[in-house]
Amino acid sequence: MSDIQTRGYVNPDVLVSTEWLAEHLTDPSIRIVESNEDPLLYPSGHVPGAVQIDWTHDLNDPIVRDYLDKAGFEALMSRSGISNDTTVVFYGDKNNWWACYSFWVFQLFGHSNAKVVDGGRAKWELEKRPLTREMPAYPATSYTAPERDDSVVRAFRDEVLAHVRAGKPLVDVRSPGEYSGSCCTCRTIRRKARCAADISPARPVCRGRVPPTRRTVPSRRPTNSARSTRARNISRQTTIL
């Protein structure tokens, strides 16, 4: 049993270790995907064989504030060399923040054959594993996606309101300053406040109020000093909507 399997996760098979990834770098049945907040990280060096999926340009509609549609997802899979039966393995910066975002978008289209690297890019670098600037080239695939089903993994306003009115918990993964309202992206941009390092321009926050049942679990908290995900003491404290 691997170390990941002993941590008490509900779905431990979603995570793979850096050791596992190192052993599968040339496995034709998997596609390694790097998704970062910092778009300059991938060209500066990435896991050998990894393709880049940019959360802003690749996963979002260029005109309306929404995720890409079925045709856009199929085109992205085709040019990334991903087939319907490909195991997609995600990793990235910021404690896998945008890698998990990409993983989540894949679930909108039913690509459940997907995993996340425990510890992400930081752990891979910490262990001094290989990085390359060579851009991989894979043959285009023929990918068929179902219509996007947001109901599986998204909660909309009325659902959230009903959840809050029932007194059920919500989890806020923003920084403590954003959670409390002391650090607001819009105010920080204007005033260059000292909390600027604690927020991200990729996730602007213009309101500091939160629902009464919301609990803060900053995205950095579920990781330990070794850059892997923490054990069940964190996951069992919260219920995520």
Secondary structure, DSSP 8 states (H G I E B T S, - for coil): --TGGGS--SSGGGEE-HHHHHHTTT-TTEEEEE--SSTTHHHH-B-TT-EE--TTTTTB-SSSSSB--HHHHHHHHHHTT--TT-EEEEE-SGGGHHHHHHHHHHHHTT---EEEETTHHHHHHHTT---B-----------------GGGT---HHHHHHHHHTT--EEE-S-HHHHHTSS-HHHHHHH--GGGGGS-TTS--------TTEEE--TTTTB-TTSSB--HHHHTT----
